[in-house]
């Protein structure tokens, strides 16, 4: 699992490139935390699409951290 913290100066292409490298290396779960925009993008090997989480949503550890749940809101308070 990888957790990336992104600030306003990071390039979208750089983010996508890094996620692709992580997945090629076998990382099952990537959480990209966007501090300024206050949302989290989840990339998982179990889902072919990216999931965007906002305040009302919760992070799920899936099979990487079974039973882990955290409200997104808690990260930005």
N, CA, C and O of each residue as an XYZ file, in Angstrom:
308
protein
N       0.839     -1.175      0.000
C       0.000      0.000      0.000
C       0.883      1.235      0.000
O       1.938      1.265      0.633
N       0.428      2.264     -0.728
C       1.137      3.537     -0.769
C       0.136      4.644     -0.463
O      -0.995      4.628     -0.948
N       0.570      5.602      0.347
C      -0.208      6.810      0.587
C       0.637      7.978      0.123
O       1.739      8.198      0.625
N       0.118      8.726     -0.837
C       0.811      9.903     -1.377
C       0.072     11.147     -0.906
O      -1.156     11.203     -0.970
N       0.809     12.136     -0.438
C       0.243     13.407     -0.037
C       0.652     14.429     -1.102
O       1.840     14.630     -1.353
N      -0.340     15.073     -1.723
C      -0.083     16.004     -2.815
C      -0.462     17.422     -2.417
O      -1.477     17.655     -1.760
N       0.374     18.357     -2.827
C       0.086     19.769     -2.587
C      -0.266     20.439     -3.908
O      -0.251     19.790     -4.954
N      -0.574     21.701     -3.872
C      -1.003     22.423     -5.059
C       0.013     22.489     -6.183
O      -0.373     22.705     -7.331
N       1.304     22.310     -5.897
C       2.329     22.435     -6.914
C       2.599     21.177     -7.706
O       3.380     21.214     -8.657
N       1.981     20.061     -7.350
C       2.238     18.799     -8.030
C       1.494     18.725     -9.357
O       0.375     19.223     -9.482
N       2.110     18.114    -10.320
C       1.542     18.005    -11.663
C       0.681     16.749    -11.775
O       1.058     15.693    -11.266
N      -0.474     16.855    -12.439
C      -1.378     15.723    -12.610
C      -0.694     14.582    -13.355
O      -0.878     13.418    -12.998
N       0.086     14.893    -14.378
C       0.804     13.856    -15.118
C       1.770     13.091    -14.237
O       1.914     11.877    -14.376
N       2.432     13.795    -13.330
C       3.366     13.160    -12.402
C       2.639     12.181    -11.497
O       3.133     11.085    -11.231
N       1.476     12.577    -11.029
C       0.674     11.718    -10.156
C       0.292     10.437    -10.887
O       0.483      9.339    -10.364
N      -0.243     10.574    -12.083
C      -0.655      9.406    -12.869
C       0.534      8.497    -13.162
O       0.404      7.274    -13.107
N       1.677      9.074    -13.469
C       2.883      8.285    -13.743
C       3.301      7.485    -12.517
O       3.627      6.303    -12.624
N       3.291      8.127    -11.354
C       3.697      7.432    -10.127
C       2.745      6.295     -9.796
O       3.182      5.213     -9.404
N       1.454      6.529     -9.948
C       0.468      5.485     -9.663
C       0.681      4.297    -10.596
O       0.601      3.146    -10.167
N       0.950      4.569    -11.857
C       1.202      3.494    -12.819
C       2.426      2.664    -12.413
O       2.405      1.437    -12.504
N       3.474      3.328    -11.972
C       4.679      2.616    -11.518
C       4.362      1.749    -10.305
O       4.752      0.582    -10.254
N       3.658      2.314     -9.331
C       3.291      1.531     -8.137
C       2.516      0.275     -8.520
O       2.799     -0.813     -8.019
N       1.545      0.429     -9.401
C       0.731     -0.721     -9.779
C       1.533     -1.754    -10.562
O       1.317     -2.956    -10.410
N       2.453     -1.291    -11.395
C       3.333     -2.225    -12.116
C       4.198     -3.029    -11.158
O       4.527     -4.186    -11.418
N       4.565     -2.390    -10.034
C       5.403     -3.058     -9.040
C       4.598     -3.955     -8.103
O       5.165     -4.608     -7.227
N       3.284     -3.986     -8.286
C       2.449     -4.887     -7.503
C       1.781     -4.266     -6.294
O       1.204     -4.986     -5.479
N       1.842     -2.947     -6.152
C       1.169     -2.288     -5.037
C      -0.336     -2.447     -5.244
O      -0.865     -2.081     -6.293
N      -1.019     -2.990     -4.247
C      -2.439     -3.295     -4.375
C      -3.353     -2.093     -4.172
O      -4.455     -2.048     -4.718
N      -2.895     -1.118     -3.385
C      -3.773     -0.012     -3.018
C      -2.968      1.277     -2.926
O      -1.942      1.333     -2.249
N      -3.446      2.319     -3.617
C      -2.795      3.636     -3.573
C      -3.841      4.669     -3.171
O      -4.884      4.799     -3.812
N      -3.549      5.395     -2.106
C      -4.383      6.520     -1.688
C      -3.618      7.786     -2.004
O      -2.529      7.999     -1.472
N      -4.164      8.624     -2.855
C      -3.565      9.920     -3.180
C      -4.387     10.984     -2.469
O      -5.550     11.210     -2.805
N      -3.777     11.635     -1.484
C      -4.475     12.621     -0.661
C      -4.163     14.013     -1.200
O      -3.005     14.427     -1.259
N      -5.214     14.726     -1.592
C      -5.071     16.075     -2.134
C      -5.455     17.064     -1.042
O      -6.635     17.311     -0.797
N      -4.440     17.626     -0.391
C      -4.632     18.479      0.773
C      -5.481     19.707      0.459
O      -6.460     19.971      1.156
N      -5.125     20.453     -0.567
C      -5.827     21.708     -0.855
C      -7.267     21.490     -1.315
O      -8.157     22.249     -0.932
N      -7.502     20.476     -2.121
C      -8.848     20.204     -2.637
C      -9.687     19.386     -1.657
O     -10.906     19.297     -1.805
N      -9.043     18.792     -0.665
C      -9.700     18.001      0.384
C     -10.479     16.803     -0.173
O     -11.661     16.619      0.117
N      -9.789     16.003     -0.973
C     -10.366     14.737     -1.411
C      -9.248     13.709     -1.557
O      -8.066     14.051     -1.544
N      -9.639     12.455     -1.696
C      -8.681     11.354     -1.827
C      -9.062     10.535     -3.059
O     -10.225     10.189     -3.262
N      -8.054     10.237     -3.869
C      -8.260      9.369     -5.020
C      -7.722      7.991     -4.643
O      -6.593      7.861     -4.170
N      -8.536      6.975     -4.857
C      -8.153      5.607     -4.525
C      -7.944      4.830     -5.820
O      -8.816      4.798     -6.688
N      -6.782      4.209     -5.935
C      -6.483      3.304     -7.044
C      -6.236      1.936     -6.432
O      -5.384      1.779     -5.558
N      -6.984      0.956     -6.896
C      -6.904     -0.378     -6.325
C      -6.804     -1.418     -7.429
O      -7.402     -1.265     -8.494
N      -6.053     -2.462     -7.171
C      -5.962     -3.536     -8.165
C      -7.267     -4.317     -8.259
O      -7.490     -5.034     -9.234
N      -8.135     -4.184     -7.250
C      -9.411     -4.905     -7.284
C     -10.481     -4.151     -8.064
O     -11.549     -4.700     -8.335
N     -10.204     -2.893     -8.429
C     -11.171     -2.090     -9.183
C     -10.466     -1.433    -10.362
O      -9.417     -0.814    -10.184
N     -11.025     -1.559    -11.562
C     -10.363     -0.983    -12.731
C     -10.496      0.542    -12.821
O      -9.848      1.166    -13.661
N     -11.321      1.142    -11.971
C     -11.519      2.592    -12.063
C     -10.999      3.290    -10.808
O     -10.851      2.687     -9.745
N     -10.735      4.555    -10.970
C     -10.322      5.379     -9.841
C     -11.565      5.789     -9.062
O     -12.622      6.049     -9.638
N     -11.420      5.841     -7.773
C     -12.521      6.247     -6.908
C     -12.114      7.543     -6.227
O     -11.008      7.651     -5.697
N     -13.002      8.524     -6.240
C     -12.734      9.804     -5.597
C     -13.579      9.913     -4.333
O     -14.805      9.811     -4.386
N     -12.920     10.121     -3.202
C     -13.605     10.215     -1.918
C     -13.576     11.644     -1.399
O     -12.552     12.323     -1.464
N     -14.726     12.093     -0.878
C     -14.854     13.426     -0.308
C     -15.237     13.305      1.160
O     -15.257     12.206      1.714
N     -15.538     14.434      1.784
C     -15.847     14.484      3.223
C     -16.868     13.451      3.689
O     -16.718     12.869      4.764
N     -17.888     13.224      2.899
C     -18.972     12.334      3.320
C     -18.607     10.857      3.217
O     -19.344     10.005      3.714
N     -17.489     10.545      2.585
C     -17.086      9.162      2.328
C     -16.125      8.645      3.399
O     -15.721      9.379      4.301
N     -15.772      7.372      3.278
C     -14.812      6.759      4.201
C     -13.767      5.962      3.426
O     -14.072      5.323      2.419
N     -12.542      6.013      3.910
C     -11.477      5.176      3.347
C     -11.693      3.750      3.811
O     -12.132      3.513      4.937
N     -11.385      2.805      2.945
C     -11.532      1.391      3.260
C     -10.199      0.714      2.950
O      -9.642      0.886      1.866
N      -9.700     -0.046      3.902
C      -8.423     -0.728      3.723
C      -8.479     -1.934      2.819
O      -7.455     -2.561      2.547
N      -9.685     -2.267      2.344
C      -9.893     -3.412      1.451
C      -9.220     -4.658      2.022
O      -9.263     -4.878      3.232
N      -8.601     -5.476      1.174
C      -7.944     -6.688      1.683
C      -6.493     -6.417      2.104
O      -5.807     -7.321      2.581
N      -6.030     -5.178      1.927
C      -4.668     -4.809      2.324
C      -4.603     -4.568      3.835
O      -3.665     -5.004      4.503
N      -5.609     -3.871      4.359
C      -5.744     -3.643      5.804
C      -7.190     -4.013      6.168
O      -8.032     -3.129      6.325
N      -7.476     -5.297      6.300
C      -8.856     -5.734      6.551
C      -9.451     -5.057      7.791
O      -8.825     -4.976      8.848
N     -10.684     -4.578      7.617
C     -11.399     -3.962      8.723
C     -11.098     -2.489      8.945
O     -11.753     -1.843      9.763
N     -10.117     -1.946      8.228
C      -9.770     -0.530      8.408
C     -10.780      0.348      7.692
O     -11.035      0.190      6.499
N     -11.347      1.277      8.448
C     -12.254      2.283      7.891
C     -11.944      3.599      8.590
O     -11.745      3.638      9.804
N     -11.906      4.680      7.807
C     -11.637      6.005      8.358
C     -12.427      7.040      7.585
O     -12.301      7.125      6.363
N     -13.242      7.833      8.273
C     -13.958      8.900      7.570
C     -12.974      9.885      6.954
O     -12.040     10.331      7.622
N     -13.175     10.224      5.699
C     -12.305     11.185      5.013
C     -12.311     12.506      5.774
O     -11.281     13.168      5.903
N     -13.470     12.874      6.268
C     -13.642     14.114      7.024
C     -12.609     14.226      8.155
O     -12.111     15.317      8.430
N     -12.290     13.117      8.803
C     -11.352     13.114      9.926
C      -9.934     13.529      9.498
O      -9.190     14.090     10.302
N      -9.564     13.264      8.261
C      -8.228     13.618      7.785
C      -8.039     15.112      7.548
O      -6.920     15.624      7.597
N      -9.143     15.800      7.290
C      -9.049     17.211      6.927
C      -9.521     18.170      8.022
O      -9.586     19.380      7.803
N      -9.845     17.635      9.187
C     -10.299     18.504     10.292
C      -9.126     19.136     10.990
O      -9.309     19.895     11.942
